[in-house]
Amino acid sequence: MDMDRPLDPDPQLLARLVAEVMELDPQGTDPERQCWRVVHRHQHGMLPSEYDIRETDEALYLTLLELLRSGQG
């Protein structure tokens, strides 16, 4: 296994996060922001505050965003 490559996220986790994004933004008007918010909540247990600078999992964020943009979510 290549230790430099992040593990692929669990499909069940991705499905849950996609559902959370859709709940926050049913019209899909701001997928970038909503994906970031959902990944932040997944990692830190709460939605980010306005000036929250805590790290988020970029690979998970990008995978989630790609799923939403491709219509696979």
C-alpha positions, 0 to 999 in steps of 0.5 A: 500500500502506498502510504503517501496516497490517502485512503479512499473514503468509505462509500457509506460515509460519502453517501451520508455526507452527500445527503447532508450537503443536499439538506443544507443546500437543496438547490445546489447553489453553493456546493463548495461552501456546503461541502466544506461545512459538512466535512468540517462538521464531520471532523469537528462535530459542529458546523464552522463559525464565520471565522473558523480556521481549523483544518479540514480533510482536503481529500475528503472535501474534493471527493465529496465536491466531485461526487456532487458535481458529477451527479453521482451523489 
